[in-house]
Amino acid sequence: MSRSEASASEVSAGRRARLHRRVRFIVAFTISYNVIEAIVAIGAGAAAGSAALIGFGLDSVIEVLSAVAVAWQFTRKDPEKWEKPTVRVIGVAFFLLAAYVTFEAILTLTGVEEVDHSPIGIGIAALSLIVMPVLAWFEFRTGEELGSASVKADAKQLLLCVYLSGAVLLGLLLNSLLGWMWADSIAALVIAALAVREGIEAWSGDLESPTEVLHDLNETTER
């Protein structure tokens, strides 16, 4: 039995009920925020002809689907029974995100699409860099206490949004300031690779904490 499973087995019925309500609150906030983010990002991306922003908005749509899957699980009488299929759905969402981001990055790199200046896109990406890390940390701690792989997988979906927000923000800034249209595409390909990794881990149930993911990313960069 893992440490998180052992900890979860010691949670009282009353505490577990409160944690279930917390999960429902987190996913409700995630869904609401990401619906707004998707509308703003896709609208700004379409106006600016920005594949990166449109991809960012579609990532928000996938995050909504992930949160809906967890919300549905925790409306069941026995949420633990639906753990495996819910985690699998989140894993598929990671793979779909990786495929789309890769496709859009290639279109920009080959000159088929161009990224224009977008102040609104810069604003929404910067806001996500503030909101999502806090939300991911809060959700992952809740999932750890519950011993829930699906809640932790959804938290990692939020953490991936942080990476993607940073990549999109950097790309938009470099494009606006230096005219480097390829910058966000290179960053997006790195995000796609991370999405594939997280999808594999979610599918297998082998999940790290957000701090472990950041540590692994730093080690990879140092090599």
C-alpha positions as CSV (number, residue, x, y, z in Angstrom):
1,M,0.0,0.0,0.0
2,S,1.4,3.4,-1.0
3,R,1.7,6.3,1.5
4,S,-1.2,8.2,-0.1
5,E,-3.4,5.1,0.0
6,A,-2.5,4.5,3.6
7,S,-3.2,8.1,4.5
8,A,-6.6,7.9,2.6
9,S,-7.6,4.8,4.5
10,E,-7.2,6.8,7.8
11,V,-9.5,9.6,6.7
12,S,-12.7,9.7,8.8
13,A,-16.1,9.6,7.1
14,G,-16.9,13.2,8.0
15,R,-13.5,14.4,6.7
16,R,-14.0,12.4,3.5
17,A,-17.4,14.0,2.9
18,R,-15.8,17.5,3.3
19,L,-13.0,16.6,0.9
20,H,-15.6,15.4,-1.6
21,R,-17.4,18.8,-1.3
22,R,-14.0,20.5,-1.8
23,V,-13.4,18.5,-5.0
24,R,-16.8,19.5,-6.3
25,F,-16.0,23.2,-5.5
26,I,-12.6,23.0,-7.2
27,V,-13.9,21.5,-10.4
28,A,-16.8,23.9,-10.5
29,F,-14.4,26.9,-10.3
30,T,-12.1,25.2,-12.8
31,I,-14.9,24.7,-15.3
32,S,-16.2,28.3,-14.9
33,Y,-12.7,29.9,-15.2
34,N,-11.8,27.7,-18.2
35,V,-15.0,28.4,-20.0
36,I,-14.3,32.1,-19.8
37,E,-10.6,31.6,-20.6
38,A,-11.5,29.5,-23.7
39,I,-13.9,32.1,-25.0
40,V,-11.4,34.9,-24.5
41,A,-8.4,33.0,-25.9
42,I,-10.1,31.6,-28.9
43,G,-11.8,34.9,-29.7
44,A,-8.5,36.8,-29.4
45,G,-6.7,34.1,-31.4
46,A,-9.1,34.3,-34.2
47,A,-8.9,38.1,-34.3
48,A,-5.1,38.0,-34.3
49,G,-4.7,34.9,-36.5
50,S,-2.8,33.3,-33.6
51,A,-2.6,29.5,-33.8
52,A,-1.0,29.5,-30.3
53,L,-3.8,31.4,-28.7
54,I,-6.5,29.2,-30.4
55,G,-4.6,26.2,-29.2
56,F,-4.4,27.7,-25.7
57,G,-8.2,28.2,-25.8
58,L,-8.8,24.6,-26.9
59,D,-6.6,23.5,-24.1
60,S,-9.0,25.2,-21.8
61,V,-11.8,23.2,-23.4
62,I,-9.9,20.0,-22.7
63,E,-9.4,21.1,-19.1
64,V,-13.1,21.6,-18.8
65,L,-13.8,18.1,-20.0
66,S,-11.2,16.8,-17.5
67,A,-12.9,18.7,-14.7
68,V,-16.3,17.5,-15.8
69,A,-15.1,13.9,-15.7
70,V,-13.9,14.4,-12.1
71,A,-17.1,16.3,-11.1
72,W,-19.2,13.4,-12.6
73,Q,-17.2,10.9,-10.6
74,F,-17.8,12.7,-7.3
75,T,-21.5,12.9,-7.9
76,R,-21.6,9.0,-7.8
77,K,-22.6,7.3,-4.6
78,D,-19.3,5.4,-4.6
79,P,-16.7,7.7,-6.3
80,E,-13.8,5.3,-5.8
81,K,-15.6,2.7,-8.0
82,W,-15.2,5.1,-11.0
83,E,-11.6,6.0,-10.4
84,K,-10.0,4.0,-13.2
85,P,-12.3,5.1,-16.1
86,T,-12.1,8.7,-14.9
87,V,-8.3,8.7,-14.9
88,R,-8.4,7.1,-18.4
89,V,-10.6,9.9,-19.7
90,I,-8.1,12.5,-18.3
91,G,-5.2,10.5,-20.0
92,V,-7.0,10.7,-23.3
93,A,-7.4,14.5,-22.9
94,F,-3.7,14.8,-22.5
95,F,-3.1,12.9,-25.7
96,L,-5.6,15.0,-27.6
97,L,-4.0,18.2,-26.3
98,A,-0.5,17.0,-27.4
99,A,-1.8,16.2,-30.9
100,Y,-3.5,19.5,-31.4
101,V,-0.6,21.7,-30.1
102,T,1.9,19.8,-32.3
103,F,-0.3,20.3,-35.3
104,E,-0.7,24.0,-34.7
105,A,3.0,24.5,-34.0
106,I,4.0,22.8,-37.2
107,L,1.6,25.1,-39.2
108,T,3.3,28.1,-37.7
109,L,6.8,26.8,-38.2
110,T,6.1,26.1,-41.8
111,G,4.7,29.5,-42.4
112,V,1.2,28.4,-43.1
113,E,-0.1,30.5,-40.2
114,E,1.3,33.6,-38.5
115,V,1.1,34.9,-35.0
116,D,0.1,38.6,-34.6
117,H,0.3,40.9,-31.7
118,S,-2.5,40.3,-29.1
119,P,-2.7,42.3,-25.9
120,I,-5.8,40.4,-24.8
121,G,-3.9,37.1,-25.4
122,I,-1.0,38.3,-23.3
123,G,-3.3,39.3,-20.5
124,I,-5.2,36.0,-20.3
125,A,-2.0,34.0,-20.4
126,A,-0.5,36.1,-17.6
127,L,-3.6,35.7,-15.5
128,S,-3.5,31.9,-15.9
129,L,0.1,31.9,-14.6
130,I,-1.2,33.4,-11.4
131,V,-4.5,31.4,-11.0
132,M,-3.6,27.9,-12.1
133,P,-0.6,27.1,-9.9
134,V,-2.6,27.9,-6.8
135,L,-5.6,25.8,-8.0
136,A,-3.4,22.9,-9.0
137,W,-1.6,22.8,-5.6
138,F,-4.9,23.0,-3.7
139,E,-6.5,20.2,-5.8
140,F,-3.4,17.9,-5.7
141,R,-3.3,18.2,-1.9
142,T,-6.9,17.3,-1.7
143,G,-6.4,14.3,-4.0
144,E,-3.4,13.2,-1.9
145,E,-5.5,13.2,1.3
146,L,-8.3,11.3,-0.5
147,G,-5.9,8.9,-2.2
148,S,-7.7,9.7,-5.5
149,A,-5.7,9.3,-8.7
150,S,-8.4,11.1,-10.8
151,V,-8.3,14.2,-8.6
152,K,-4.4,14.2,-8.8
153,A,-4.6,13.7,-12.6
154,D,-6.9,16.6,-12.9
155,A,-4.5,18.8,-10.8
156,K,-1.7,17.8,-13.2
157,Q,-3.9,18.9,-16.1
158,L,-4.1,22.3,-14.4
159,L,-0.3,22.3,-14.0
160,L,0.1,21.6,-17.7
161,C,-2.0,24.7,-18.3
162,V,0.6,26.7,-16.3
163,Y,3.4,25.4,-18.6
164,L,1.3,26.2,-21.7
165,S,0.4,29.6,-20.4
166,G,4.0,30.4,-19.9
167,A,4.9,29.1,-23.4
168,V,2.1,31.1,-25.0
169,L,2.9,34.3,-23.0
170,L,6.6,34.0,-23.9
171,G,5.8,33.4,-27.6
172,L,3.4,36.3,-27.8
173,L,5.9,38.6,-26.1
174,L,8.8,37.6,-28.3
175,N,6.6,37.9,-31.4
176,S,5.4,41.4,-30.3
177,L,8.7,42.7,-29.2
178,L,11.2,41.0,-31.6
179,G,9.0,39.6,-34.4
180,W,10.0,36.0,-33.6
181,M,6.9,34.1,-34.8
182,W,8.5,30.8,-34.3
183,A,9.2,31.2,-30.6
184,D,5.8,30.1,-29.4
185,S,5.8,27.1,-31.7
186,I,9.1,25.8,-30.2
187,A,7.7,26.2,-26.7
188,A,4.4,24.6,-27.8
189,L,6.3,21.5,-29.0
190,V,7.9,21.2,-25.5
191,I,4.5,21.4,-24.0
192,A,3.2,18.7,-26.3
193,A,6.0,16.4,-25.2
194,L,5.0,17.0,-21.5
195,A,1.4,16.4,-22.3
196,V,2.2,13.0,-23.8
197,R,4.3,12.1,-20.7
198,E,1.4,13.2,-18.4
199,G,-1.1,11.3,-20.5
200,I,0.9,8.1,-20.2
201,E,1.2,8.6,-16.4
202,A,-2.5,9.3,-16.0
203,W,-3.4,6.3,-18.1
204,S,-1.2,4.0,-15.9
205,G,-2.1,5.7,-12.6
206,D,1.6,6.6,-12.0
207,L,1.3,10.2,-10.8
208,E,3.8,12.6,-9.3
209,S,3.0,15.7,-7.3
210,P,3.3,19.1,-9.1
211,T,6.5,19.9,-7.2
212,E,8.0,16.6,-8.5
213,V,7.1,17.5,-12.0
214,L,8.8,20.8,-11.7
215,H,11.9,19.1,-10.2
216,D,12.0,16.7,-13.1
217,L,11.7,19.5,-15.6
218,N,14.6,21.4,-13.9
219,E,16.8,18.2,-14.0
220,T,16.0,17.8,-17.7
221,T,16.9,21.4,-18.4
222,E,20.2,21.1,-16.5
223,R,21.2,18.1,-18.5
